[in-house]
Every structure is written in structure tokens, then in C-alpha cells.
Amino acid sequence: MNYRMDNIPKTTACNRRPGLAMVAQTITIHNTGNPSSSAAGERAWLANAANTRQASFHIVVDEREAIEAIPLNECAWHAGDGSGFKSGNRTSIGVEICESGDYAKTLDNAADLVASMLKERGWGADRLRRHYDWSGKICPRLMYDGGKWTGWAEFKDAVEAKLNPKKEGEDVKLDKANVKIDGVKAKDGVLIDGTVYVPLRELADKLGAAIAWDNVTKTATVNTKGAK
């Protein structure tokens, strides 16, 4: 993903770049709220004469690039919580995630970007905030699923995975899973990344099915015909 700086002038209308110094403490995530606009389009809107809003942001990211519109050591009006010294506007870097195009790719780019910013500052994913955390606005809106912030949790997990990638050959934590078939306890399975794995022969036996193994093709066949 390409990262480019295209800072708006301090003379931009509506005080969108106030020039107030900022020592960031967190990174705040937003969705643009515009399903058809790219990062370049969002950056252009900040300087558009038809734009009468004071709102602004530091960085906007889409499926292709990230654009820095306001220096990260200056405040931007993105958190919706005023201009107090402890406000999100004065203490947090605002990152806008575009909603257009390949959104999955955009999310991955955003996770890459945010992870690199956290790592550069020696921070962890606990430094991430939602727009919602500052002002109560349902934003980033595409991470809000039916009253639950499941998308937000998934985004933080994605950032965490990029911050602390598993090393090749690293042991996978195995949790025991109790398995019952028709109410009867079967051999314990294991839980790996949310999926329960059970020995196939044990499962077939409990279901009264026949199992065969072809060592040449490395194929396990389960025949349920006649199974009780």
C-alpha cells in the first residue's frame, strides 16, 4: 500500500487544520460514511469550497493507498468531543477507513497501517479507540453489527495479529472440548481457533458407520449406509 503526504493548507476554510500542536496518546478509527468515495476523494473534499463542515482527519485509507491530510503532530477535528486538552480531537490521531471498492482489502490495509503506527510508537492495540468512544456516535459504522461491535473486535484482532505475528513452528494452544453424540459422551476433542476437532474413527464408531483408510491416496472414507 502506498502512503503519501498531501497536507491541506493551514488556510483551509472552516478551520479544518487549526495548527494546534498535539502529542498523540491514541489512534481513533472511523468509517467515512460515504460508500462511493476513495481516499483521494476524501482528501479532496477537505479543500473543496462546497464543504462547509469543520470536520477533518489525519489519514484516510482505501484499497490502494493511505493519504496523510494533516500532520500527525497537529490536532484535527474528528472525534466530535470539543477542543478540551484531554479531548479526542486534541490527543488522538484520526484514521478514516473508506467504504468504497474492495472493503476487505481496505480493512487489511488499515490494519497494516495502524499496526505500523502502533509499533513505531511502542504502543499496543489497547491504544486504539472508536469515534464512538469519544462522542457516542456509531462510528466506525461498518464495524457495528446489529447493536454489537463485532467488526471492531475483529479489526483489533487483525491489528494485534500484525503486531505480534505467530512465528513458524510456534506451538498452537490446544483446549479440550467435550463432545457428545445423541447425549452420550464421546472421546474428547480439541478446540483450535474456534473449531472443534474430533478423531474421525471415534466419531464414526459412535455413529455406527464404517471407516476405511487408503494409505496410497491418504483418503479416509466413512460409510454411513446402515448406520444406526
SVG drawing of the C-alpha trace seen along z (x, -y; Angstrom):
<svg xmlns="http://www.w3.org/2000/svg" viewBox="-30 -31 39 82">
<polyline fill="none" stroke="black" stroke-width="0.4" points="0.0,0.0 1.3,-3.4 1.5,-6.1 1.6,-9.7 1.5,-13.1 -0.8,-15.7 -1.4,-18.1 -4.1,-20.6 -3.0,-24.3 -3.4,-25.9 -5.6,-28.5 -8.2,-25.8 -11.7,-27.0 -13.7,-26.3 -10.5,-26.0 -10.2,-22.3 -6.4,-22.5 -6.2,-24.6 -2.4,-24.1 -2.7,-23.2 0.3,-21.1 -0.6,-17.6 1.3,-14.8 -0.9,-11.8 -1.9,-9.3 -4.2,-7.1 -5.4,-6.3 -9.1,-6.7 -10.7,-4.7 -13.6,-6.0 -15.6,-5.0 -16.0,-7.8 -19.8,-7.3 -19.5,-7.7 -19.9,-4.4 -18.7,-5.8 -15.6,-7.9 -11.9,-6.9 -9.1,-8.2 -8.2,-10.7 -11.8,-11.8 -12.0,-12.3 -8.7,-14.3 -10.1,-16.5 -13.3,-17.1 -11.3,-18.7 -10.3,-21.5 -13.5,-21.7 -15.1,-25.1 -18.6,-23.5 -17.6,-21.8 -18.8,-23.9 -18.1,-21.5 -15.3,-21.9 -14.6,-18.2 -11.2,-16.9 -8.9,-13.9 -5.3,-13.0 -5.2,-9.9 -7.6,-8.3 -7.1,-4.8 -8.7,-2.8 -7.9,0.4 -4.9,-1.3 -3.3,-3.9 -3.2,-6.0 -3.1,-9.8 -2.0,-12.0 -4.0,-15.2 -2.9,-16.8 0.4,-16.2 0.3,-13.7 1.7,-16.2 -1.2,-18.6 -4.8,-18.1 -7.7,-17.5 -11.5,-17.8 -12.5,-14.1 -13.7,-13.0 -16.7,-15.2 -15.9,-15.9 -14.8,-19.6 -11.4,-21.2 -10.5,-20.4 -6.9,-19.4 -8.0,-15.8 -10.4,-15.5 -10.0,-13.0 -9.6,-15.9 -6.6,-17.2 -5.0,-13.8 -5.8,-11.2 -4.8,-10.6 -7.9,-10.2 -7.8,-7.4 -10.7,-7.3 -11.4,-4.0 -13.1,-4.3 -16.2,-2.3 -15.9,-2.1 -14.3,0.6 -12.8,3.8 -13.6,3.2 -11.9,6.3 -8.7,5.1 -9.2,1.6 -9.6,3.1 -6.4,5.1 -4.6,2.0 -5.9,0.1 -4.8,2.9 -1.3,2.8 -1.2,-1.0 -2.4,-1.1 -0.2,1.8 2.9,0.0 1.9,-3.2 1.4,-1.4 4.8,0.4 6.6,-2.8 5.3,-4.4 5.9,-1.3 2.1,-1.0 -0.2,1.9 -3.7,2.4 -5.1,1.0 -4.3,-2.4 -7.0,-2.1 -10.2,-4.0 -13.5,-4.2 -15.1,-7.5 -17.9,-6.2 -15.6,-6.2 -15.3,-9.9 -18.7,-11.2 -21.1,-8.2 -21.5,-8.4 -22.0,-5.0 -18.7,-5.1 -16.9,-3.2 -20.4,-2.3 -19.4,0.8 -17.9,2.4 -21.2,2.1 -23.3,5.2 -26.9,5.2 -26.0,3.5 -22.8,5.3 -19.3,4.2 -18.2,7.5 -16.4,5.8 -14.5,3.6 -13.3,6.7 -12.3,8.4 -10.4,5.3 -8.5,5.1 -7.7,8.8 -6.3,8.2 -4.1,5.3 -2.9,7.5 -2.0,10.3 0.1,8.0 1.7,6.5 2.6,10.0 2.6,12.5 2.9,16.1 6.4,17.5 6.7,20.5 6.5,23.7 5.2,21.8 3.1,24.1 -0.7,23.8 -2.6,23.6 -5.0,26.6 -8.1,26.5 -10.1,29.6 -13.6,29.8 -16.3,32.1 -18.1,33.9 -21.5,35.7 -23.3,37.7 -27.0,38.2 -26.4,37.2 -23.6,39.8 -20.1,38.6 -17.6,39.4 -13.9,39.0 -12.8,35.5 -12.0,33.2 -9.7,30.2 -10.6,26.6 -8.3,24.7 -9.2,21.1 -12.9,21.7 -13.2,25.0 -13.7,28.4 -11.7,31.3 -12.7,34.9 -10.9,38.2 -12.7,39.4 -12.7,43.1 -14.2,42.3 -16.9,40.3 -17.7,43.0 -17.8,45.7 -20.3,43.7 -22.5,43.3 -22.3,46.9 -20.5,46.1 -17.7,47.9 -14.4,46.2 -11.6,47.1 -8.1,45.6 -6.3,45.6 -2.7,45.0 -1.8,44.5 -4.2,41.7 -4.2,40.6 -8.0,40.8 -10.3,41.5 -13.7,42.9 -16.8,43.0 -19.7,45.1 -22.9,44.3 -25.1,46.7 -26.8,49.0 -25.6,46.8 -28.0,46.8"/>
</svg>
